[in-house]
Every structure is written in C-alpha cells, then in structure tokens.
C-alpha cells in the first residue's frame, strides 16, 4: 500500500512538473545568452578526515547541477516502466535507504539482490556497493538503472526520454552550458546531488560540538562503542570503509559471496563493506541481505551469533564480542543518537515540485 | 636588437602538421568478416560465426629513433558493425616514424575516473555496470561446439587492476626501409590487419568446447588477451 501511494505521488508530481515547465518557456532565451552557473562549495565538517578523492574535482558542484541531479533522482523515467526512480529505493525519511524492507522492489515484481544502503557522506566512500564493485560515484547509477531487478532501463532509451521532456534541455543547459543531453552529463548531475547528501548533525555530532549532552545510558553506550565497535565503525563516519567478514552464515538461497564476486579472491569470500552506523535507527533491516531486523539483534549477533568457523572471518571477531546485556541496551541507546533529523527533513533534498 | 629579430623569426615558424589515417581490417586468417554469416574454423577445427566484434585501441603513439609522439585523448572503439569506426585520423607535426605503439583496451586511470564520453561512453555497451571497468575486447557469436543456450559464444575480456589486468601494449615496426612520413597537406596511412583466429590459439589454447563463455576478469580472460595481443600486423604504410 505504502509503495502504491509513493508511486501515485510520483506520477502526480511528474504531471505537475510538466505543467509548470510549459509556463516557464519564456526563460529559454535568457539561458542561451550566457552560461552563469552558481558555484557551490562542498563543506567538510570540522575535524573530519579529507575525502580519499575530490569527487567534485572534474565535476564542479553548482546549484544548477545539483537541481538537475535532484530532478533525475526523483524521476521515474530513469526506469523502464516509469515506476522506479532512484528515490523509490532511496527514501529521504529512511536516510535514503528503503524503509522497513529487507529487499527493495524493482521492475516486474522483482526483489533486489541486496538490501538498499542509505546514501549520505558518499564523498568519503571510495568504493560503493556492498561488494565494493563500483569505483567512482559517477558510474554508480549505471548499476541500478540497468539492473533487471531494479530500474531495468537501458541508457539509450533513457536519454531519449529525457531529450523529449520540456524541462531537461533547459536544465542541462543551465548546469553544463548547452542543451546537449548525454550519459556523462546525466551521471555527473546525479553525482552532484548524491554527493551533496551529508549527515553531520545528529545528537552525537551536537554532543561532540558541545551543543548537547548524552544521557547516562547514551554515555555508557558510547563508552562500550569506543571499546568494542569503533575499530571498524570508526568515528566520525562510523565506518572505516573497509571490507570484512563479520561472521554471517552463507544464505543457501542467495549464495551471496560478497566481495569475492568482484575480486575473484577466495580470501574475499563472505566479505562485505562495513556500513556506516549513522541513522541506523531508520536504515533497517540490517546487513547486506537485511536478515537482522532490530538494533538489539545486531548486538546479539556480535555477542553470540558470529560463525567463528569461517576461514575469512575478520580476526577482530574471532572470539565474538564480549558485551553484557546492560552494555547491549546502552549501546542501542547510543546508536539512536546517530539519527540526523537535519538530513531526514532537509527541504533541499525533497522531491522537486 | 638580436632578441627582437629572434622573436620575429619564431612567429613565422608555427610547426607544420600533417594527417595520419589509421585503418583496421579484421579477418579470420585471410577471410574477411561478414557478421552473422561467414563461417570460420579455428585451429582446433571448431566452427564459429561472429555476431559482434568490438575492441578498444588507446594511447596510440608513433615512434622514431628520436622518441615518440602520442595522440591526444587517444581512445578509439573499433566496432565491426560500424564501418566508420574502423579508421580514424589525427594530426601530428611534420616528422617521420618507423613504428606504432598502442594499448588494446582502456588504461587503468580512465577505468577509475568516473563518467566518460565519446568512445568511452557507457552507451557503447563496453562498460561493466556491476563491477566498474571497461570491457577491453568483446567477441560474440555462435558455434555448434558451444554447450550454451542457442549455441552462443561470448568473450567479454576485461580487468584492469593488478593480477587481473588484461591490458596489452602492442608495438609494430613498419616494414624495413619503410617510414611513415608526416607532411603538411597530406593524409598518409597506416593500414593494420587483425587475425581473429589468434583469440583461440597463440601462447594459450582456448577451445570453444571447453570455454564457450568468458565474461569476468581473471585467469581465462588473461589467457585470451595474451592470445589476441598478437593478432595485429602492418598491412602497408602509404605515403600519398
């Protein structure tokens, strides 16, 4: 039901967009008279590490590029049947993951292969996807757009659909200088929008900046976190962006071997990306296949659930984690301080009208 | 006074350039390739036809005994189904050369540099979307020896990092005593041939019965790349 409402909303808004554009036609010659994008600065929060590469170095961040990227992100036409914009699996109220879904829904009543990860702080993520198969943010959208269980579209068709739209030629010109619509520009615009989604204003961040304080339970949870979790879920990103086997058994149906699918190395069998814990309150179900449904169950996995017989198990987990039940409850309290309401409600990231 | 004289002199000597045309002719042995129809036989007597053939040629440079000149933004996709893609031109300062060097595939840097355009546009269906990187060479076809659905054969050869790299640099010397001249106002030509039968046998034996499909980076892709790296030869150098 929820999905239906979402799709309906998208269809209705899509219609409104076209109406609006018809009214705005008079703008067109203003743009052709000169290319004057508004350059934006990507801010790195104080005390944060420098991103491994500058994702905007060859793709200067502009207001026009961001707005174009946002329109594309919310546009169902990027999918074969029009029902699956990027935003259908990456919902803002779930920190741009799929809310309450083990797997997301894709074209032709498919389930996706893996749990949709949230999208934020991507400028720090050198390799994307659970298996690290994507080596640059700009080429990431090619995967979901063309995957037959996701958006199931081909790039040629998609560009045709964009070029007959009334708004896109104008928006591509505003973002890139002329009305040419090609895959490179589409991908760069999407990258400007996705790369601009940041999370750095959770209660945890406010405490770190001296603007708020933890409750006793949260403080105790933070102490446990620093002792038991921080070596992989490293602050301030709450991930070290490495790939590790955290001792989940192989699902006999999915047979997902993780990073070995990309590298071909047996040492990468069952190895997956360490996800950020930011906004974890809203990004469940958890793990690459969404097999864990609550924050308490996550901690239980590390207490007693790790399969210590796996040869590729991360050495840090070979004795599982010794966490008392009191520490477990406090840890969950702490994890909820990583929820960033600014991100969840940022009007700038909302579907354009 | 002399300084002024020199700078005047420099102004009149903007370097003269000529055009080089490079053409590729894909063959099996001496047989020309008609997609979907010609039937070929590899060294193991396995019959096959080709439905699709594409490969990247990049980082082209021309070499003489003083050094080498590299084509700028040198990325070309040779696509058997698009005759216009089988030759291309670029301009070089006047000179003479005795060899050509190029990479089969796309250099590793461009595999990790985000969205590209032109020959490297993902629209060309030579980019792996789930495991970022270019397919360096692709051959698809049909063979009665294939155990796949529709007797299909498919070789998508890629991989650019570390031990999985299939990138091959090819250097071809022009025939002895023959130099390629670059002269203003002229289009001089390098005509290359590629013998596709080398995909199956050169340093490695690749039998269709054993390997009808290879679409991931790794050991087999590397073996096929080693084989096809020897498929090019200089047909002729034409100084018009």
Boltz contact constraints between the chains, C-beta under 6 A:
constraints:
  - contact:
      token1: [A, 133]
      token2: [B, 130]
      max_distance: 6.0
  - contact:
      token1: [A, 133]
      token2: [B, 131]
      max_distance: 6.0
  - contact:
      token1: [A, 134]
      token2: [B, 132]
      max_distance: 6.0
  - contact:
      token1: [A, 135]
      token2: [B, 112]
      max_distance: 6.0
  - contact:
      token1: [A, 135]
      token2: [B, 132]
      max_distance: 6.0
  - contact:
      token1: [A, 136]
      token2: [B, 114]
      max_distance: 6.0
  - contact:
      token1: [A, 138]
      token2: [B, 114]
      max_distance: 6.0
  - contact:
      token1: [A, 138]
      token2: [B, 115]
      max_distance: 6.0
  - contact:
      token1: [A, 139]
      token2: [B, 132]
      max_distance: 6.0
  - contact:
      token1: [A, 142]
      token2: [B, 122]
      max_distance: 6.0
  - contact:
      token1: [A, 142]
      token2: [B, 129]
      max_distance: 6.0
  - contact:
      token1: [A, 143]
      token2: [B, 129]
      max_distance: 6.0
  - contact:
      token1: [A, 143]
      token2: [B, 130]
      max_distance: 6.0
  - contact:
      token1: [A, 146]
      token2: [B, 129]
      max_distance: 6.0
  - contact:
      token1: [A, 155]
      token2: [B, 123]
      max_distance: 6.0
  - contact:
      token1: [A, 156]
      token2: [B, 123]
      max_distance: 6.0
  - contact:
      token1: [A, 183]
      token2: [B, 121]
      max_distance: 6.0
  - contact:
      token1: [A, 183]
      token2: [B, 122]
      max_distance: 6.0
  - contact:
      token1: [A, 183]
      token2: [B, 123]
      max_distance: 6.0
  - contact:
      token1: [A, 184]
      token2: [B, 115]
      max_distance: 6.0
  - contact:
      token1: [A, 184]
      token2: [B, 117]
      max_distance: 6.0
  - contact:
      token1: [A, 187]
      token2: [B, 115]
      max_distance: 6.0
  - contact:
      token1: [A, 188]
      token2: [B, 115]
      max_distance: 6.0
  - contact:
      token1: [A, 262]
      token2: [B, 131]
      max_distance: 6.0
  - contact:
      token1: [A, 264]
      token2: [B, 218]
      max_distance: 6.0
